[in-house]
Amino acid sequence: MSPTLAVLDFLNSREKASLLWVAAIVAFATAKRNGVASSFVAVVRSLLAPKLLAVFGSAALYCAGVVLLARWIGAWHTAALKETIYWFFTGGVVLVGRAVTHAAPFDLAFYKALLRQAVRFTIVVEFLVNLYVFPFLAELFLVPLVLLFVAMQVLAAHDDSLANARKPIEGLLTTIGLLLLAYFVVKAILNPANLFTREHAERLLVAPILTFAFVPLLWAWGWISRREQENLRRGLRASYDSPV
């Protein structure tokens, strides 16, 4: 089997639909050309800044270390590779970035929010790589629809002029979620043996376990960020108080 066919066989219909939409967006952006290349270079350059490399590079190494340890004790297998990758980019990166920007390692509210995020990341990862996916043509329609409403929800949450649209958008997303849940339940009832397996349980637990395993790293970066902010404030205060 060729590498291309092997990759396509590894992906489910939802991932294939997502890949096709990404390719279409890249092709459209390339055709537009105006400012796309320079914007892309600017984004890459900002991501390669030393501080960002240190933050997200440490997150990648930490995640790899946790996975290797779990593999060594027999708690992680290659069947959970996709869930692990998806969690890192949808959860790990977000958590580390939030720990740096909030810089509150001793704030219990941050860790309470972590509980909710563990559940949320589990749902997101399961949506992306769930065993029970729709046929390709249905996913081709579903993927951009869900992403569109999620983007609209994020925009409405930060724009007061769109406050009236928040409830309808949340209602639509809830409806989509309930339909997905109903489909999941029907498939599970029809084929319960495919659901209650060690492999599926391991894949389901990847997101919450990695989320809580990241707590020491989040605490460390929160502490470092807080110290940097305090040193910056002291420096600004000293320069302000010093006689000219």
VMD Tcl script that draws the C-alpha trace (Angstrom):
set ca {
  {0.00 0.00 0.00}
  {1.32 3.45 -0.95}
  {1.94 6.04 1.81}
  {-0.93 8.21 0.52}
  {-3.41 5.33 0.63}
  {-2.11 4.33 4.06}
  {-2.77 7.85 5.39}
  {-6.26 7.93 3.86}
  {-7.01 4.54 5.36}
  {-5.84 5.82 8.77}
  {-8.25 8.79 8.62}
  {-11.98 8.51 9.23}
  {-14.61 10.27 7.12}
  {-14.70 13.32 9.43}
  {-10.93 13.78 9.19}
  {-11.01 13.33 5.41}
  {-13.73 15.99 5.13}
  {-11.71 18.35 7.35}
  {-8.58 17.73 5.26}
  {-10.49 18.49 2.06}
  {-11.84 21.76 3.46}
  {-8.36 22.80 4.64}
  {-6.98 22.08 1.16}
  {-9.79 24.15 -0.39}
  {-9.11 27.09 1.94}
  {-5.36 26.94 1.25}
  {-6.01 26.81 -2.50}
  {-8.37 29.81 -2.25}
  {-5.88 31.80 -0.16}
  {-3.08 30.97 -2.61}
  {-5.21 32.09 -5.55}
  {-5.96 35.41 -3.83}
  {-2.24 36.00 -3.25}
  {-2.62 39.62 -2.13}
  {-1.00 39.80 1.29}
  {-1.48 36.09 2.01}
  {2.19 35.14 1.70}
  {3.39 38.09 3.78}
  {0.73 37.44 6.43}
  {1.71 33.77 6.60}
  {5.39 34.67 6.97}
  {4.51 37.15 9.74}
  {2.52 34.50 11.62}
  {5.34 31.94 11.31}
  {7.89 34.52 12.44}
  {5.83 35.39 15.52}
  {5.45 31.70 16.38}
  {9.22 31.27 16.18}
  {9.85 33.98 18.78}
  {12.15 32.62 21.53}
  {9.59 32.97 24.33}
  {6.83 31.24 22.36}
  {9.23 28.49 21.34}
  {10.16 27.99 24.99}
  {6.53 27.86 26.13}
  {5.08 25.61 23.44}
  {8.29 23.61 22.98}
  {8.27 22.74 26.68}
  {4.61 21.74 26.34}
  {5.45 19.40 23.45}
  {8.36 17.83 25.35}
  {6.27 17.49 28.51}
  {3.43 15.84 26.57}
  {5.89 13.46 24.90}
  {7.35 12.60 28.31}
  {3.92 11.84 29.77}
  {3.05 9.66 26.76}
  {6.36 7.76 26.95}
  {5.85 7.15 30.67}
  {2.29 5.95 30.06}
  {3.52 3.70 27.25}
  {6.25 2.28 29.49}
  {3.71 1.26 32.16}
  {1.32 -0.09 29.51}
  {-1.33 2.64 29.86}
  {-0.89 4.16 26.37}
  {-0.83 2.45 22.98}
  {-0.47 3.69 19.40}
  {-4.24 3.27 18.91}
  {-4.60 6.50 20.94}
  {-2.11 8.46 18.81}
  {-4.72 10.57 17.01}
  {-6.49 11.48 20.25}
  {-3.15 12.49 21.77}
  {-2.22 14.73 18.82}
  {-5.65 16.33 18.71}
  {-5.62 16.95 22.44}
  {-2.22 18.64 22.31}
  {-3.29 21.15 19.65}
  {-6.83 21.72 20.96}
  {-6.07 21.46 24.68}
  {-2.41 21.43 25.66}
  {-1.42 24.52 23.69}
  {-4.50 26.42 24.90}
  {-3.90 25.52 28.55}
  {-0.24 26.53 28.53}
  {-1.05 29.80 26.77}
  {-3.76 30.53 29.33}
  {-1.43 29.72 32.23}
  {1.09 32.25 30.90}
  {-1.43 35.02 30.21}
  {-3.39 34.59 33.46}
  {-0.25 34.04 35.57}
  {-2.18 32.87 38.63}
  {-0.58 29.60 39.79}
  {-2.14 29.86 43.26}
  {-5.65 30.77 42.06}
  {-8.01 27.87 42.83}
  {-10.48 29.21 40.26}
  {-7.99 28.34 37.51}
  {-7.92 24.70 38.59}
  {-11.70 24.58 38.99}
  {-11.96 25.78 35.41}
  {-9.51 23.02 34.54}
  {-12.13 20.44 35.54}
  {-14.63 21.92 33.10}
  {-11.99 22.16 30.39}
  {-11.04 18.50 30.84}
  {-14.63 17.56 30.00}
  {-14.74 20.06 27.14}
  {-11.50 18.81 25.60}
  {-12.77 15.25 25.88}
  {-15.90 16.20 23.94}
  {-13.89 18.08 21.29}
  {-11.40 15.24 20.82}
  {-14.18 12.67 20.70}
  {-15.99 14.76 18.08}
  {-12.85 14.88 15.95}
  {-11.89 11.21 16.13}
  {-14.98 9.43 17.40}
  {-15.52 5.88 16.31}
  {-19.04 6.80 15.27}
  {-18.78 9.26 12.38}
  {-21.20 10.04 9.58}
  {-20.60 9.04 5.94}
  {-18.15 11.24 4.04}
  {-20.75 13.39 2.23}
  {-22.56 14.11 5.50}
  {-19.26 15.03 7.20}
  {-18.39 17.27 4.25}
  {-21.46 19.34 5.15}
  {-21.28 18.93 8.94}
  {-17.65 19.97 9.53}
  {-17.86 23.54 8.09}
  {-21.32 23.99 9.63}
  {-20.10 23.22 13.15}
  {-16.94 25.30 12.72}
  {-19.02 28.21 11.41}
  {-21.36 28.21 14.41}
  {-18.47 27.76 16.87}
  {-16.69 30.76 15.31}
  {-19.94 32.76 15.48}
  {-20.34 31.79 19.15}
  {-16.81 32.98 19.99}
  {-17.38 36.24 18.09}
  {-20.76 36.86 19.73}
  {-19.30 36.21 23.19}
  {-16.83 39.10 22.76}
  {-19.00 41.53 20.77}
  {-21.85 43.22 22.64}
  {-23.49 44.24 19.36}
  {-24.12 40.53 18.70}
  {-25.58 39.82 22.15}
  {-29.01 39.01 20.67}
  {-27.46 36.30 18.50}
  {-25.85 34.40 21.39}
  {-28.89 32.34 22.41}
  {-29.88 31.30 18.84}
  {-26.29 30.26 18.08}
  {-26.02 28.30 21.34}
  {-29.39 26.70 20.55}
  {-28.21 25.58 17.11}
  {-24.97 24.17 18.53}
  {-26.92 22.37 21.24}
  {-29.24 20.91 18.61}
  {-26.28 19.68 16.55}
  {-24.72 18.22 19.70}
  {-27.94 16.40 20.60}
  {-28.21 14.97 17.08}
  {-24.62 13.73 17.30}
  {-25.34 12.27 20.73}
  {-28.47 10.53 19.44}
  {-26.50 9.06 16.54}
  {-23.81 7.91 18.97}
  {-26.39 6.24 21.25}
  {-28.08 4.44 18.34}
  {-24.76 3.14 17.01}
  {-23.72 2.06 20.52}
  {-26.99 0.18 21.04}
  {-26.70 -1.55 17.67}
  {-23.07 -2.50 18.26}
  {-22.24 -2.36 22.00}
  {-19.22 -4.64 21.62}
  {-17.48 -1.91 19.62}
  {-18.00 0.62 22.42}
  {-17.06 -1.24 25.60}
  {-13.47 -2.16 24.75}
  {-10.16 -1.42 26.43}
  {-8.97 0.43 23.33}
  {-12.00 2.72 23.23}
  {-11.76 3.40 26.97}
  {-8.09 4.32 26.58}
  {-8.89 6.67 23.70}
  {-11.72 8.26 25.67}
  {-9.51 8.90 28.72}
  {-6.60 10.47 26.81}
  {-7.96 14.04 27.02}
  {-8.89 14.18 30.74}
  {-5.74 12.35 31.87}
  {-3.41 14.55 29.81}
  {-5.26 17.66 31.00}
  {-4.63 16.84 34.66}
  {-1.10 15.58 33.93}
  {-0.32 19.07 32.60}
  {-1.07 20.73 35.97}
  {2.62 20.85 37.12}
  {3.69 22.44 33.82}
  {0.83 24.95 33.99}
  {1.78 25.85 37.56}
  {5.44 26.30 36.55}
  {4.68 28.60 33.61}
  {2.14 30.53 35.66}
  {4.77 31.08 38.37}
  {7.43 32.13 35.82}
  {5.02 34.53 34.13}
  {3.97 36.03 37.46}
  {7.61 36.61 38.44}
  {8.31 38.29 35.10}
  {5.33 40.59 35.55}
  {6.38 41.48 39.09}
  {9.96 42.23 37.97}
  {8.61 44.38 35.14}
  {6.40 46.35 37.54}
  {9.30 46.88 39.94}
  {11.49 48.07 37.09}
  {8.85 50.50 35.85}
  {8.21 51.75 39.39}
  {11.94 52.26 39.99}
  {12.38 54.18 36.75}
  {9.33 56.31 37.56}
  {10.49 57.09 41.12}
  {14.12 57.79 40.24}
  {14.99 61.51 39.93}
  {15.69 62.77 36.44}
}
mol new
graphics top color blue
foreach p $ca { graphics top sphere $p radius 0.5 }
foreach p [lrange $ca 0 end-1] q [lrange $ca 1 end] { graphics top cylinder $p $q radius 0.2 }
display resetview
